[in-house]
């Protein structure tokens, strides 16, 4: 789940440049419509959850002062899963397209992708 619109157009373009590859690999991508969402929540097999501010990139791990909590147990993980499921009602699923994307969005995404390691 990603925000339909984040607080940075450059980040939006860079993120969307990865969508076709992710969809081709079988990932499902949802755009959260109502507002910007910055939460990072991972629920793994109902037993482990990770909640925090850190992105999964070198900048977050090496330069920024980001935090994450690891939670073991099914009670909290069930709650987090319920919140995620409720949020899906406010999302639009991104589907794999057989149509080529217009030139200008592709150009913007390709350019932003060059800066993605720094974003």
N, C-alpha and C positions, 0 to 999 in steps of 0.2 A: 504494500500500500504506500503510495507516494502522494504528496499534495498535488492537486490539479494546477495550483499556482503557488510557488514558494516565494520567499522574500527576495529572490535574486533571479533575474531573467537568465543570466549566464549559467547559473546552476541548473535551472530548468532545462535549458538547451543541452547542456552536457549530460544530464541524467537521461534525457529522452534519446540521446544518441545510442545508448546501450539497449533500449527497449527491443529493437528488432532481433538482436542476438539472443537476448533473454527469452523472448517469445519463441524463437526457433529452437531453443534448448528445452522448451516445455514449461517455462515459468508462466505463472499467471500474474498479471499486473493490474492493480486497481488504482484509479485516481480518486482521491478523497476530495469531494466537491465543496462542502460548506465553507471551509476556511483553511488556513495554513496549519499543518500538523508537523511538529518537530520531534515527536516522540520516537524513540527507538526501542521496540519491544520484540523480543524473540521468545517464542514458546516452543520448546523442543520436547516432543514425545510425552507431554503432560507431566513430566517430572522436573524439568529444568526451565527456568526463565531468566532472561537477561534484560534488564531495564536500565536505560541511562541516556546520557547526552552524547556519547562517543559515536562517531561514524566509524565504519570499518575501513579506515585508510591510514596511511602513514602519518599524515598531518595530525589527525586526532590522537594517535598513539604516541607520537614523538614530540610534537610541538605544543599542542593545546592542552589545557588542564581540564580534561573531560573525565567523567566518572561513569561507572556502571556497577550495578548490583546484580549478583547472581543469586537466584532464589531456587531452592530445592524444595519440592513438595507439591502435592496435587491441588490443595485448596486455593492458594494464590494463583496458580497456573490456570485453574478452571475459571477464576474471575477474569484474568487477563484474556483468556480465550473468548469469554462471553462479551467483553468490551470490544474485542476485535470483530466478532461476528455482528454486533450491533452497528459498528462503524461501517461494515460492508454495505449496509442499507443506504449509506450516503455516498457510495462510490459508483464510478463508471468503470467497467472492465475494459481494458485496452486489448483489442483483438489483433491478431496477425492479419495484415492486409496483403492482398495479392496485387493491389494497385501501387505503382511507384509513387513515392512521396514527392510533392512539388520541389523544385530546385531550391528556392530560397530557404525554406525550413531545413532542408538537408544541409545546405551550406552553413547556416547558422549553427546547427548541431555539430557538424564536423569541426568547425572553428572552435566552438566551446569545448569540444572533447579534448582538444590539444592542451587546454588548461585544466582539465579535470584532476590531474594529480595535485594541483595547487589549490583547488577549491574546497 
